[in-house]
Amino acid sequence: MSKYNFPYIALFLGMTLMLVVSFGGQVNDANITRLPLLTLLIICEFAFFVTAIGAYISAKQIFDSGFTWIRLIVTALCGLSAITFLVKGIAFWPL
């Protein structure tokens, strides 16, 4: 795998894990999530790092190779996904 393809893989993986976290984080009547809390936290942490690195590599490609719309969109979506995973991970953390 080259660094050129990593942002696209990170975006796909991030969107897939976003679905897992969204459905697995739903709370039932007993106030328990569908997936165990530790699993949700690990998924959020892993996805945060993957999408943040994807956003960094894609932004670096924009500065090195030149501007294209697809790279800008991938950079923005990876960055937004990283922020979303960070917020969801903090929200899942028990206080």
Residue frames as a rotation matrix with the C-alpha (Angstrom) as fourth column:
MET 1
0.586 0.810 0.000 0.00
0.810 -0.586 0.000 0.00
0.000 0.000 -1.000 0.00
SER 2
-0.449 -0.728 0.518 1.36
0.710 -0.643 -0.287 3.38
0.542 0.239 0.806 -0.94
LYS 3
-0.703 0.138 -0.698 0.87
0.477 -0.636 -0.607 6.63
-0.527 -0.759 0.381 0.93
TYR 4
-0.920 0.365 -0.143 -1.15
-0.359 -0.636 0.683 7.91
0.159 0.680 0.716 -2.02
ASN 5
-0.333 0.831 -0.446 -3.99
0.024 0.480 0.877 5.44
0.943 0.281 -0.179 -1.37
PHE 6
-0.768 -0.043 -0.640 -4.04
0.594 0.329 -0.734 5.67
0.242 -0.943 -0.227 2.43
PRO 7
-0.877 0.474 -0.080 -6.43
-0.375 -0.779 -0.503 8.68
-0.300 -0.411 0.861 2.73
TYR 8
-0.250 0.817 -0.520 -9.05
-0.799 0.130 0.588 6.89
0.547 0.562 0.620 0.62
ILE 9
-0.283 0.081 -0.956 -8.71
0.306 0.952 -0.010 3.71
0.909 -0.296 -0.294 2.67
ALA 10
-0.934 -0.096 -0.344 -8.85
0.357 -0.249 -0.900 5.75
0.001 -0.964 0.267 5.89
LEU 11
-0.677 0.734 -0.054 -12.02
-0.735 -0.678 0.016 7.49
-0.025 0.051 0.998 4.73
PHE 12
-0.057 0.651 -0.757 -13.73
-0.467 0.653 0.597 4.21
0.883 0.387 0.267 3.83
LEU 13
-0.447 -0.185 -0.875 -12.66
0.561 0.704 -0.436 2.59
0.696 -0.686 -0.211 7.10
GLY 14
-0.996 0.058 -0.069 -13.74
0.013 -0.668 -0.744 5.66
-0.090 -0.742 0.664 9.06
MET 15
-0.407 0.904 -0.133 -17.21
-0.866 -0.335 0.373 5.69
0.292 0.267 0.918 7.49
THR 16
-0.030 0.348 -0.937 -17.62
-0.041 0.936 0.349 1.97
0.999 0.049 -0.014 8.14
LEU 17
-0.641 -0.275 -0.717 -16.59
0.661 0.277 -0.697 2.34
0.390 -0.921 0.004 11.77
MET 18
-0.896 0.404 0.187 -18.89
-0.442 -0.857 -0.266 5.36
0.053 -0.321 0.946 12.09
LEU 19
-0.011 0.910 -0.414 -21.80
-0.623 0.317 0.715 3.08
0.782 0.266 0.564 11.24
VAL 20
-0.132 -0.108 -0.985 -20.62
0.483 0.861 -0.159 0.52
0.865 -0.497 -0.061 13.80
VAL 21
-0.919 -0.263 -0.295 -20.30
0.383 -0.414 -0.826 3.16
0.095 -0.872 0.481 16.52
SER 22
-0.686 0.711 0.155 -23.62
-0.676 -0.702 0.227 4.78
0.270 0.051 0.962 15.64
PHE 23
0.232 0.818 -0.526 -25.60
-0.469 0.568 0.676 1.55
0.852 0.090 0.516 15.80
GLY 24
-0.073 -0.343 -0.937 -23.56
0.572 0.755 -0.321 -0.05
0.817 -0.559 0.141 18.58
GLY 25
-0.936 -0.353 0.007 -23.80
0.216 -0.588 -0.779 3.04
0.279 -0.727 0.627 20.78
GLN 26
-0.188 0.941 0.282 -27.59
-0.435 -0.337 0.835 3.05
0.881 0.034 0.473 20.91
VAL 27
-0.904 -0.105 0.414 -28.93
-0.426 0.181 -0.886 2.61
0.018 -0.978 -0.209 24.40
ASN 28
-0.474 0.768 -0.430 -31.71
0.309 0.603 0.735 0.15
0.824 0.215 -0.523 25.24
ASP 29
0.491 0.809 0.322 -34.33
-0.070 -0.331 0.941 0.36
0.868 -0.485 -0.106 28.00
ALA 30
0.790 -0.240 -0.563 -31.89
0.610 0.388 0.691 -0.86
0.052 -0.890 0.453 30.65
ASN 31
0.883 -0.446 -0.144 -29.52
-0.433 -0.894 0.113 2.03
-0.179 -0.038 -0.983 29.76
ILE 32
0.096 -0.841 0.533 -26.95
0.074 0.540 0.838 -0.37
-0.993 -0.041 0.114 28.25
THR 33
-0.007 -0.178 -0.984 -25.35
-0.908 -0.411 0.080 0.10
-0.418 0.894 -0.159 24.84
ARG 34
0.894 0.389 -0.222 -25.63
-0.448 0.762 -0.469 -2.58
-0.013 0.518 0.855 22.17
LEU 35
0.375 -0.855 -0.357 -21.85
0.231 0.459 -0.858 -3.02
0.898 0.240 0.370 22.10
PRO 36
0.473 -0.269 -0.839 -19.74
0.880 0.092 0.467 -3.12
-0.048 -0.959 0.281 25.25
LEU 37
0.965 -0.025 -0.259 -18.43
0.014 -0.989 0.148 0.26
-0.260 -0.146 -0.954 26.34
LEU 38
0.129 -0.992 -0.004 -14.76
-0.123 -0.020 0.992 -0.72
-0.984 -0.128 -0.125 26.06
THR 39
-0.174 -0.119 0.978 -15.35
0.859 0.468 0.209 -1.89
-0.482 0.876 0.021 22.48
LEU 40
0.756 0.521 0.397 -16.93
0.646 -0.693 -0.321 1.44
0.108 0.499 -0.860 21.56
LEU 41
0.792 -0.511 -0.335 -14.04
-0.236 -0.762 0.603 3.35
-0.563 -0.399 -0.724 23.13
ILE 42
-0.166 -0.887 0.431 -11.41
0.209 0.395 0.894 1.27
-0.964 0.239 0.120 21.32
ILE 43
0.105 0.282 0.954 -13.23
0.981 0.127 -0.146 1.68
-0.163 0.951 -0.263 17.99
CYS 44
0.955 0.297 0.022 -13.45
0.297 -0.948 -0.113 5.45
-0.013 0.115 -0.993 18.50
GLU 45
0.481 -0.848 -0.225 -9.77
-0.272 -0.388 0.881 5.72
-0.834 -0.362 -0.417 19.41
PHE 46
-0.279 -0.587 0.760 -8.58
0.535 0.562 0.631 3.58
-0.797 0.583 0.157 16.50
ALA 47
0.309 0.492 0.814 -10.82
0.951 -0.179 -0.253 5.36
0.021 0.852 -0.523 14.01
PHE 48
0.925 -0.026 -0.380 -9.71
0.059 -0.976 0.211 8.77
-0.376 -0.218 -0.901 15.32
PHE 49
0.063 -0.993 -0.099 -6.06
-0.181 -0.109 0.977 8.00
-0.981 -0.044 -0.187 14.70
VAL 50
-0.309 -0.163 0.937 -6.66
0.770 0.535 0.347 6.42
-0.558 0.829 -0.040 11.28
THR 51
0.545 0.602 0.584 -8.78
0.832 -0.476 -0.286 9.30
0.106 0.641 -0.760 9.98
ALA 52
0.830 -0.320 -0.458 -6.51
-0.088 -0.885 0.458 11.96
-0.551 -0.339 -0.762 11.50
ILE 53
-0.244 -0.948 0.206 -3.49
0.070 0.194 0.978 10.41
-0.967 0.253 0.019 9.78
GLY 54
-0.102 0.310 0.945 -5.52
0.959 0.284 0.010 10.15
-0.265 0.907 -0.326 6.56
ALA 55
0.894 0.448 -0.006 -6.36
0.438 -0.876 -0.201 13.87
-0.096 0.177 -0.979 6.77
TYR 56
0.457 -0.805 -0.378 -2.70
-0.238 -0.520 0.820 14.74
-0.857 -0.285 -0.429 7.41
ILE 57
-0.427 -0.651 0.627 -1.39
0.418 0.473 0.776 12.67
-0.802 0.594 0.070 4.50
SER 58
0.202 0.587 0.784 -4.06
0.977 -0.065 -0.203 14.00
-0.068 0.807 -0.586 2.16
ALA 59
0.942 0.095 -0.323 -3.32
0.122 -0.990 0.064 17.62
-0.314 -0.100 -0.944 3.16
LYS 60
0.066 -0.992 -0.111 0.37
-0.151 -0.120 0.981 17.00
-0.986 -0.048 -0.158 2.65
GLN 61
-0.322 -0.107 0.941 -0.37
0.809 0.485 0.332 15.62
-0.492 0.868 -0.070 -0.83
ILE 62
0.743 0.618 0.257 -2.29
0.666 -0.649 -0.366 18.81
-0.060 0.443 -0.895 -1.63
PHE 63
0.765 -0.489 -0.418 0.69
-0.282 -0.839 0.465 20.96
-0.578 -0.238 -0.780 -0.65
ASP 64
-0.208 -0.926 0.314 3.24
-0.069 0.334 0.940 18.74
-0.976 0.174 -0.133 -2.40
SER 65
-0.611 -0.048 0.790 1.48
0.658 0.526 0.540 17.72
-0.441 0.849 -0.289 -5.61
GLY 66
-0.945 0.308 0.109 -1.04
-0.187 -0.782 0.594 20.47
0.268 0.541 0.797 -6.11
PHE 67
-0.572 0.800 0.182 -4.70
-0.517 -0.179 -0.837 21.14
-0.637 -0.573 0.516 -5.51
THR 68
-0.790 0.540 -0.289 -7.46
-0.032 0.435 0.900 18.82
0.612 0.720 -0.327 -6.70
TRP 69
-0.123 0.851 0.510 -11.06
-0.850 -0.355 0.389 18.82
0.512 -0.386 0.767 -5.54
ILE 70
0.586 0.365 -0.723 -11.11
-0.060 0.910 0.410 15.14
0.808 -0.197 0.555 -4.67
ARG 71
-0.340 -0.782 -0.523 -8.11
0.609 0.241 -0.756 15.52
0.717 -0.575 0.394 -2.36
LEU 72
-0.786 0.110 0.608 -9.73
-0.406 -0.834 -0.374 18.51
0.466 -0.541 0.700 -0.69
ILE 73
0.278 0.960 0.021 -12.96
-0.735 0.198 0.649 16.56
0.619 -0.196 0.761 -0.14
VAL 74
0.422 -0.197 -0.885 -11.08
0.369 0.929 -0.030 13.54
0.828 -0.314 0.464 1.24
THR 75
-0.691 -0.723 0.005 -9.05
0.337 -0.329 -0.882 15.80
0.639 -0.608 0.471 3.54
ALA 76
-0.525 0.567 0.634 -12.16
-0.725 -0.688 0.015 17.55
0.445 -0.452 0.773 4.84
LEU 77
0.522 0.791 -0.318 -14.10
-0.519 0.591 0.618 14.32
0.677 -0.158 0.719 5.36
CYS 78
0.098 -0.571 -0.815 -11.20
0.564 0.706 -0.428 12.62
0.820 -0.418 0.391 7.14
GLY 79
-0.843 -0.433 0.318 -10.74
0.043 -0.644 -0.764 15.66
0.536 -0.631 0.561 9.36
LEU 80
-0.176 0.872 0.458 -14.44
-0.871 -0.354 0.340 15.85
0.458 -0.339 0.822 10.20
SER 81
0.566 0.340 -0.751 -14.50
-0.079 0.929 0.361 12.12
0.821 -0.145 0.553 10.89
ALA 82
-0.388 -0.789 -0.476 -11.53
0.523 0.237 -0.819 12.44
0.759 -0.567 0.320 13.24
ILE 83
-0.808 0.145 0.572 -13.26
-0.456 -0.768 -0.450 15.24
0.374 -0.624 0.686 15.15
THR 84
0.226 0.973 -0.043 -16.50
-0.779 0.207 0.591 13.24
0.584 -0.100 0.805 15.30
PHE 85
0.362 -0.157 -0.919 -14.74
0.306 0.951 -0.042 10.16
0.881 -0.266 0.392 16.64
LEU 86
-0.761 -0.649 0.002 -12.99
0.257 -0.304 -0.917 12.28
0.596 -0.697 0.398 19.25
VAL 87
-0.538 0.633 0.558 -16.30
-0.783 -0.620 -0.051 13.80
0.314 -0.464 0.829 20.41
LYS 88
0.489 0.740 -0.462 -18.10
-0.519 0.672 0.528 10.43
0.701 -0.018 0.713 20.40
GLY 89
-0.044 -0.601 -0.798 -15.27
0.437 0.707 -0.556 8.82
0.898 -0.373 0.231 22.34
ILE 90
-0.925 -0.258 0.280 -15.39
-0.092 -0.563 -0.821 11.52
0.370 -0.785 0.497 24.99
ALA 91
-0.170 0.947 0.272 -19.19
-0.910 -0.257 0.326 11.25
0.379 -0.192 0.905 25.14
PHE 92
0.464 0.337 -0.819 -18.99
-0.143 0.941 0.307 7.48
0.874 -0.025 0.485 25.73
TRP 93
-0.559 -0.789 -0.254 -16.48
0.158 0.200 -0.967 7.88
0.814 -0.581 0.013 28.53
PRO 94
0.431 0.766 -0.477 -18.20
0.645 0.109 0.757 7.33
0.632 -0.634 -0.447 31.89
LEU 95
-0.186 -0.451 0.873 -17.84
-0.263 -0.833 -0.487 10.18
0.947 -0.320 0.036 34.33
